[in-house]
Amino acid sequence: MSGRVDQDISGPSRGLPPRPPRRSSRLWIWAAASVAVLAAAAGLLFFFSSTTVSVTPKSRTATLSAAQITARQVEDTSSATSSVLSYTLQTLDLEDSEVVEAQGTTRVETKASGSITVYNSYSTSVVRLVKNTRFEAPGGLIFRAASDIVIPGKKGSVAGSVNITVVADQAGEKYNLGPVAKFTLPGLKSTAAMYSGVYAKSSAAMTGGFAGDQPGTAPGALEAAAALIRGRLETKAREAATAQGKGSTLVFPDLVEITYESLPNTTEAGTSVRVHQKAHVEIPIFPADTFAQMIAGTAFTDADNAPVYLVPLSDFSLQRTAPAGQGQKGILTMTASGSALIIWKVDAAALASALQGKDNSAFQGIVNGFSGIQEAHARIAPFWKSTFPAKTSDIKIEIIEPTAAK
């Protein structure tokens, strides 16, 4: 009976032990890959992790009831001091118009007006000029200042300057001048140096001068249009004021002064009249840090001079005690009422510097050295480390703004 023996005829492996199953080889590969991934993850955790310190600043609620506050106007923030509440005055002019249907004709006499820049190259001190100061254009036409003028002093060879509105001395179109290279001030002729050193220029035309017949309007139509325009101008003025209060400054809308001026009406194509109105806006702007310290000092008997900032609450208000122009020049008197949150400032860079390289057991003691901190928590990473990073850039300080006094 014949038989057959199966042989491994692959050649080189003849007579060698059998190979291990392929599954075992794959398991070793997967195991090695897993170890590599874990090692890479650990390395990333070590090199890219950061330490976070969450800080809640100290805070108190200041509650005021018609507290008297006084602020002094300065030319710019460099003139302010931390011991006296100061403010700068931002001014702007806004214009708007509305079309009214015409009825018949009416006799109209209006004076041209426009903006000029007044310069002071005469003195390093401010020069003050009264309302109705005369400005003479080449050719002898006179324009008068619409309000009192304060011209900053010169700095070195740079003249101080201020923009103002002037109005023609008489009605008529001949006052609708183009840009003027130089206005002189006849009232200063008695002082030669001042006469030559205080002058004005205009970069835009004077407009609105007219004397003659224009289309008329229905009774009350002009007044209604003017009221509508002024409502729009007030909205724009308060939006502009709110935009001035950011970061290091504070603005309170109730302190904004708006003075309206009716500009000459103009004739539209067809049978209609365009009514023009102008708003002169004055916005007191306070340095936020000094204002916050002043409110803290008024509300708290134990207030210190630590740096703080203020968050007005919904009932906080600041009101003038007298309309603009009725008090002492450059002095703003107010009453403050309601509540505001006073929050101590924390120097994040100084805290990170104090913590760098320190053992976590020193954390509370270091935090206690910062008087503006109410509480703080640290999360050191990687989790197995017991010291803060040696570089301040690896220490992230998160400031949590309080929503109520602690």
C-alpha positions in Angstrom: 0.0 0.0 0.0 1.6 3.1 -1.1 1.6 6.3 0.9 2.6 10.1 0.6 4.3 12.3 3.1 3.6 16.0 2.8 6.8 18.0 3.0 7.6 21.6 3.4 9.2 22.3 0.1 9.7 26.0 0.7 13.5 25.5 0.8 15.3 27.6 3.4 13.0 26.8 6.3 13.4 23.1 5.9 14.3 21.5 9.1 13.9 24.8 11.2 11.4 25.3 14.0 8.0 26.5 12.8 7.3 30.3 12.7 5.3 31.9 15.4 1.8 32.8 14.4 1.5 36.2 12.6 -1.0 37.4 15.2 1.8 37.6 17.9 3.9 39.8 15.6 1.0 42.2 15.1 0.4 42.4 18.9 4.0 43.5 19.5 3.7 46.2 16.8 0.5 47.6 18.4 2.0 47.5 21.8 5.1 49.4 20.6 2.9 52.0 18.9 0.8 52.5 22.0 3.9 53.1 24.1 5.1 55.6 21.6 1.8 57.5 21.5 1.7 57.6 25.3 5.3 58.9 25.5 4.5 61.6 22.9 1.4 62.6 24.8 3.4 62.9 28.0 6.0 65.0 26.3 3.4 67.3 24.9 1.7 67.6 28.3 5.1 68.5 29.9 6.2 71.0 27.3 3.0 72.7 26.4 1.0 72.7 29.6 0.6 76.0 31.6 -0.2 76.9 35.1 -3.4 79.0 35.7 -4.1 81.2 38.7 -7.7 82.5 39.0 -7.9 85.7 41.0 -11.0 87.4 42.3 -10.2 91.1 43.2 -11.4 92.7 46.4 -14.6 94.8 45.9 -17.1 96.9 47.8 -20.4 98.5 46.9 -20.3 102.3 47.3 -23.8 103.8 48.0 -24.2 107.6 47.7 -27.1 110.0 48.4 -26.7 113.4 46.7 -23.0 113.5 47.5 -21.4 116.7 46.4 -18.5 116.4 43.9 -16.4 119.0 42.3 -14.1 118.7 39.3 -11.7 121.1 37.7 -11.2 121.4 33.9 -7.7 120.8 32.5 -6.4 121.2 29.0 -5.2 117.6 28.6 -4.6 114.5 30.7 -1.0 115.5 31.3 -2.1 118.4 33.3 -4.2 116.2 35.7 -3.1 115.2 39.2 -4.2 112.2 41.3 -5.1 114.4 44.3 -7.8 116.5 42.5 -10.6 115.2 40.3 -10.2 116.7 36.9 -11.9 116.5 33.5 -11.2 117.4 30.0 -13.9 118.9 27.7 -14.5 117.3 24.3 -16.5 119.4 22.0 -18.1 118.6 18.6 -20.6 120.2 16.2 -23.3 118.2 14.5 -25.7 119.3 11.8 -28.9 117.8 10.3 -31.8 119.0 8.2 -35.4 118.3 7.1 -37.5 119.3 4.1 -40.7 121.2 4.5 -43.2 122.0 1.8 -43.3 125.7 0.9 -46.3 128.0 0.8 -45.9 131.6 -0.6 -42.9 133.7 0.1 -41.4 135.4 3.1 -38.7 138.1 3.6 -35.5 136.5 5.1 -32.3 138.0 6.4 -29.7 135.6 7.8 -26.1 135.9 8.8 -23.4 133.6 7.4 -21.5 131.4 9.9 -18.7 128.9 9.8 -15.8 127.3 11.7 -12.4 128.9 12.1 -9.2 127.9 13.9 -7.8 130.5 16.4 -4.0 130.3 17.1 -1.9 131.5 20.0 1.7 132.0 19.1 1.9 134.9 21.5 2.2 133.2 24.9 2.8 129.9 26.7 -0.2 130.7 28.8 -3.8 130.4 27.7 -5.4 133.4 26.0 -9.1 134.0 26.9 -11.4 135.9 24.6 -15.0 136.8 25.3 -18.1 136.1 23.3 -18.6 138.4 20.3 -14.8 139.0 19.9 -14.4 140.4 16.4 -12.4 138.6 13.6 -11.7 140.7 10.5 -11.3 139.1 7.1 -9.2 140.7 4.3 -11.5 143.3 2.8 -12.9 144.4 6.2 -15.8 142.0 6.7 -16.3 141.3 10.4 -17.3 138.0 12.0 -17.9 137.5 15.7 -17.2 134.6 18.1 -20.4 132.7 19.1 -19.1 132.0 22.6 -16.2 132.6 25.0 -12.9 131.3 23.7 -10.0 129.6 25.5 -6.9 129.3 23.4 -4.2 126.9 24.7 -0.7 128.3 25.2 2.0 127.6 22.7 4.5 124.8 23.3 7.9 125.6 21.9 7.5 126.8 18.4 4.1 125.2 18.0 1.1 127.6 18.5 -1.8 126.6 20.7 -5.1 126.4 18.8 -8.8 125.9 19.1 -11.7 125.6 16.7 -14.6 127.9 17.2 -17.8 129.1 15.4 -18.1 132.6 14.1 -21.2 134.5 12.8 -21.2 137.4 10.3 -21.7 140.9 11.7 -24.5 141.5 9.3 -26.9 139.5 7.1 -26.2 139.1 3.4 -24.6 136.9 0.8 -21.4 138.9 0.7 -20.4 137.2 3.9 -20.4 133.8 2.3 -16.6 133.8 2.0 -14.4 131.0 0.9 -11.4 129.8 3.1 -9.6 132.7 4.6 -5.8 132.6 5.0 -5.8 135.0 8.0 -8.3 136.7 10.2 -7.0 139.5 12.5 -8.5 140.6 15.8 -9.1 144.4 15.8 -9.6 144.4 19.6 -5.9 143.5 20.1 -4.4 146.3 18.1 -3.4 148.2 21.3 -0.9 145.3 22.1 1.3 144.9 19.0 2.8 141.5 20.0 -0.5 140.0 20.9 -2.2 141.5 17.7 0.4 139.7 15.6 0.6 136.5 17.7 -3.2 135.8 18.1 -4.9 135.2 14.7 -7.2 132.8 12.9 -7.6 130.9 9.7 -10.5 129.0 8.0 -10.3 126.0 5.8 -14.0 125.9 4.8 -16.4 128.5 3.4 -18.7 130.6 5.5 -22.3 129.8 4.5 -25.9 130.8 5.1 -25.7 134.5 4.5 -28.8 135.8 2.7 -31.1 138.9 2.5 -34.2 138.6 0.3 -37.4 136.7 -0.4 -37.6 132.9 0.1 -40.4 130.4 -0.2 -42.6 130.5 2.9 -44.1 127.6 4.9 -47.3 126.8 6.7 -47.6 128.1 10.3 -45.8 125.8 12.8 -44.1 123.8 10.0 -40.6 125.2 10.6 -40.9 124.7 14.4 -42.1 121.1 14.0 -39.2 120.3 11.6 -36.7 122.0 13.9 -38.0 119.9 16.9 -37.7 116.7 14.8 -34.1 117.5 13.7 -33.0 118.4 17.3 -34.4 115.0 18.5 -32.1 113.3 16.0 -29.2 115.5 16.9 -29.6 114.7 20.6 -29.5 111.0 19.9 -26.3 111.4 17.8 -24.7 113.6 20.5 -25.4 111.0 23.3 -24.1 108.2 21.1 -20.9 110.2 20.4 -20.5 110.9 24.2 -20.9 107.3 25.1 -18.2 106.4 22.6 -15.7 108.7 24.4 -15.9 106.6 27.6 -13.6 103.6 27.2 -10.8 102.0 29.2 -9.1 104.7 31.0 -11.9 107.3 30.8 -15.5 107.7 32.1 -18.3 109.7 30.5 -21.8 110.3 32.1 -24.5 111.1 29.5 -26.4 113.3 32.0 -23.5 115.7 32.1 -23.4 116.3 28.4 -24.4 119.8 27.4 -26.1 120.4 24.0 -26.6 123.9 22.6 -28.8 124.1 19.5 -28.6 126.8 16.8 -31.0 127.4 13.9 -29.0 127.7 10.7 -30.4 129.6 7.6 -33.1 127.7 5.7 -32.3 126.9 2.1 -34.5 126.5 -1.0 -34.9 123.1 -2.4 -35.6 122.3 -6.1 -39.3 122.7 -6.6 -41.6 124.2 -3.9 -39.9 123.2 -0.6 -37.6 124.5 2.1 -34.8 122.7 3.8 -34.6 123.5 7.5 -31.1 123.3 9.0 -30.2 122.8 12.7 -26.8 122.6 14.4 -25.9 121.1 17.8 -22.8 122.2 19.8 -21.9 119.3 22.1 -19.7 119.6 25.2 -18.7 116.3 26.8 -16.9 116.2 30.2 -14.4 113.2 30.3 -13.0 112.0 33.6 -9.9 109.9 34.2 -11.4 106.5 35.4 -8.8 105.8 38.1 -9.0 109.2 39.8 -12.8 109.2 39.6 -13.1 105.7 41.2 -10.8 106.7 44.1 -12.8 109.9 44.6 -16.0 107.9 44.8 -14.4 105.4 47.2 -13.1 108.2 49.4 -16.6 109.7 49.5 -18.4 106.5 50.3 -15.9 104.8 52.7 -14.4 106.3 55.8 -11.6 103.7 55.7 -10.7 104.2 52.0 -7.0 104.0 51.1 -5.2 105.1 48.0 -5.0 101.7 46.4 -5.6 101.6 42.7 -9.3 100.8 42.0 -11.8 101.1 39.2 -15.5 101.7 39.2 -18.5 99.9 37.7 -21.6 102.0 37.9 -24.7 100.0 38.9 -28.1 100.6 37.3 -29.2 103.3 39.8 -26.0 105.3 39.7 -26.3 108.9 38.4 -24.2 112.1 38.2 -26.1 115.4 37.8 -24.9 119.0 37.4 -25.9 121.2 40.3 -26.0 124.2 37.9 -26.3 124.5 34.1 -23.1 125.0 32.1 -22.0 128.6 32.1 -23.7 129.5 35.3 -21.0 128.4 37.7 -17.3 129.2 38.1 -15.4 129.0 34.8 -13.8 125.6 34.5 -15.3 124.2 37.7 -17.9 121.4 37.4 -20.1 120.9 40.5 -22.2 117.7 40.6 -24.2 115.4 42.9 -23.7 111.7 42.8 -26.4 109.3 43.9 -27.0 105.5 43.7 -24.6 102.6 43.9 -21.4 101.7 42.2 -19.1 98.7 42.5 -15.5 99.7 43.6 -13.1 96.9 42.4 -9.4 96.8 43.5 -6.9 96.5 40.7 -4.6 93.4 40.7 -1.1 93.7 39.0 -1.2 90.4 37.1 2.4 90.7 35.9 3.7 91.4 39.5 1.8 88.3 40.8 3.2 86.1 38.1 6.7 87.3 38.9 6.2 86.7 42.6 5.0 83.1 41.9 7.7 82.0 39.4 9.7 79.1 40.6 8.1 79.0 44.0 6.8 75.9 45.8 3.0 75.6 45.8 3.1 75.7 49.7 4.1 79.4 49.4 1.1 80.3 47.3 -1.2 81.6 50.0 1.5 83.7 51.6 2.4 85.3 48.3 -1.3 86.0 47.5 -1.8 87.6 51.0 0.9 90.1 50.0 -1.4 91.6 47.4 -4.0 93.7 49.2 -6.3 93.9 46.2 -6.9 90.2 46.1 -10.0 88.7 47.7 -9.3 85.1 46.9 -7.1 83.1 44.4 -6.8 79.5 43.2 -3.9 77.9 41.4 -3.9 74.9 39.1 -0.3 73.8 38.4 0.3 71.7 35.3 1.6 69.1 34.7 -0.3 67.7 37.7 2.7 66.0 39.3 4.6 69.2 39.7 4.7 70.9 43.1 6.4 74.2 42.0 5.3 77.1 39.8 7.0 77.4 36.4 10.3 79.2 36.2 9.1 81.5 33.4 6.3 84.0 34.0 5.1 83.4 30.5 4.0 79.9 31.6 1.9 81.3 34.4 -1.5 82.5 33.2 -3.3 85.0 35.5 -7.1 85.0 35.1 -8.9 88.0 36.7 -12.5 87.3 37.6 -14.5 90.5 37.8 -16.8 90.5 40.8 -20.5 91.0 40.2 -21.3 91.9 43.8 -19.3 93.2 46.7 -17.5 90.6 48.8 
